[in-house]
């Protein structure tokens, strides 16, 4: 995806934070600010990359030399400085760029939530008159409001993942093991356009109680619950989607638990609009559980979504963020039926001035779906 971030807000950030410059260097912040997805920034942690946004002047990218052509081809920043891996320390390259920009002293905002202690100590040893401030969340707040291009891309990837799930579960049958079904989903995600899979959480029966279980060779039995949470990778972006199925002949308890959860998810999404406080979405969802006499034990019921799997704001107690149009959120309530089975639903939507707009193919069916049956939207 060719992407240009909110440049105006990024350039205004140093003044807003009272710093002389801001350095984006976490994999997520670097990808967003630079507009370039460099795989090794997240996979090879010593190969650090930075975007320097000075209060005055143009931004600068500092990256490993082998990634220069990619930054030139995909990024919007023209001033690209490089270092040679193993021969140079990345922090020394950043130090040189800061000195060239007249930023060898003063106050620097940087991603202290990500910067290794060894790198921080080296930077301050190189520039002893420099003081550091944590700007991780400040960039994350800019990322929280998605551009129309981001929304369109996330809708595309989410619908691709949803279709992979629909096709895989329609092709599954009683007698298939967990691995066979999970692999159908993974294959569909990739065939529909993903670079790869970010995660495939898949479990059946009593294993549904494990928050992040991997598929095994277990063969689900009749009248059991299958729960999964899956996501693909699409450059810097991803997808995140969850559903619950029955193996067939669901019990009354299973049908009732699922139907209640589907109603709760729908009602929670529909209450979201600009001006609502993030934690109030959590409390609304919790109250929906309690009114139905269902146990509630989640620390959060959803999250913002984009380059990072769990972005800010989080739909949790204590998050006072005011939701705004352009935010893309996942709501993902979970329930248990009291007999050991867990249920999970998750859908992505964008907040608009007129309310939420669903970015999946649609909310889950009102009645629990059964493997081997086709669902159409």
Rosetta blueprint (number, residue, H / E / L):
1 X L
2 X L
3 X L
4 X L
5 X L
6 X L
7 X H
8 X H
9 X H
10 X H
11 X H
12 X H
13 X H
14 X H
15 X H
16 X H
17 X H
18 X L
19 X L
20 X L
21 X E
22 X E
23 X E
24 X E
25 X L
26 X L
27 X H
28 X H
29 X H
30 X H
31 X H
32 X H
33 X H
34 X H
35 X L
36 X L
37 X L
38 X L
39 X H
40 X H
41 X H
42 X H
43 X H
44 X L
45 X L
46 X L
47 X L
48 X L
49 X L
50 X E
51 X E
52 X E
53 X E
54 X E
55 X L
56 X L
57 X L
58 X L
59 X L
60 X E
61 X E
62 X E
63 X E
64 X E
65 X H
66 X H
67 X H
68 X H
69 X H
70 X H
71 X H
72 X H
73 X H
74 X H
75 X L
76 X L
77 X L
78 X L
79 X E
80 X E
81 X E
82 X E
83 X E
84 X L
85 X L
86 X L
87 X L
88 X L
89 X L
90 X H
91 X H
92 X H
93 X H
94 X H
95 X H
96 X H
97 X H
98 X H
99 X H
100 X H
101 X L
102 X L
103 X L
104 X L
105 X L
106 X E
107 X E
108 X E
109 X E
110 X E
111 X L
112 X L
113 X L
114 X L
115 X L
116 X L
117 X H
118 X H
119 X H
120 X H
121 X H
122 X H
123 X H
124 X H
125 X H
126 X H
127 X L
128 X L
129 X L
130 X E
131 X E
132 X E
133 X E
134 X E
135 X L
136 X H
137 X H
138 X H
139 X H
140 X H
141 X H
142 X H
143 X H
144 X H
145 X E
146 X L
147 X L
148 X H
149 X H
150 X H
151 X H
152 X H
153 X H
154 X H
155 X H
156 X H
157 X H
158 X H
159 X H
160 X H
161 X H
162 X H
163 X H
164 X H
165 X H
166 X H
167 X H
168 X H
169 X H
170 X H
171 X L
172 X L
173 X L
174 X L
175 X L
176 X L
177 X E
178 X H
179 X H
180 X H
181 X H
182 X H
183 X H
184 X H
185 X H
186 X H
187 X H
188 X H
189 X H
190 X H
191 X H
192 X L
193 X L
194 X L
195 X L
196 X E
197 X E
198 X E
199 X E
200 X E
201 X E
202 X E
203 X E
204 X E
205 X H
206 X H
207 X H
208 X H
209 X H
210 X L
211 X L
212 X L
213 X L
214 X L
215 X L
216 X L
217 X L
218 X L
219 X E
220 X L
221 X L
222 X L
223 X L
224 X L
225 X E
226 X E
227 X E
228 X E
229 X E
230 X E
231 X E
232 X E
233 X E
234 X E
235 X L
236 X L
237 X E
238 X E
239 X L
240 X L
241 X E
242 X E
243 X E
244 X E
245 X E
246 X E
247 X L
248 X L
249 X L
250 X L
251 X L
252 X H
253 X H
254 X H
255 X H
256 X H
257 X H
258 X H
259 X H
260 X H
261 X H
262 X H
263 X H
264 X H
265 X H
266 X H
267 X H
268 X H
269 X H
270 X H
271 X L
272 X L
273 X L
274 X L
275 X L
276 X L
277 X E
278 X H
279 X H
280 X H
281 X H
282 X H
283 X H
284 X H
285 X H
286 X H
287 X H
288 X H
289 X H
290 X H
291 X H
292 X L
293 X L
294 X L
295 X L
296 X L
297 X L
298 X L
299 X L
300 X E
301 X E
302 X E
303 X E
304 X E
305 X L
306 X L
307 X L
308 X L
309 X L
310 X L
311 X E
312 X E
313 X E
314 X E
315 X E
316 X E
317 X L
318 X L
319 X L
320 X L
321 X L
322 X E
323 X L
324 X L
325 X L
326 X L
327 X E
328 X E
329 X E
330 X E
331 X E
332 X L
333 X L
334 X E
335 X E
336 X E
337 X L
338 X L
339 X L
340 X L
341 X L
342 X E
343 X E
344 X E
345 X L
346 X E
347 X E
348 X E
349 X E
350 X E
351 X E
352 X E
353 X L
354 X L
355 X E
356 X E
357 X E
358 X E
359 X L
360 X L
361 X L
362 X L
363 X L
364 X L
365 X L
366 X L
367 X L
368 X L
369 X E
370 X E
371 X L
372 X L
373 X L
374 X L
375 X L
376 X L
377 X L
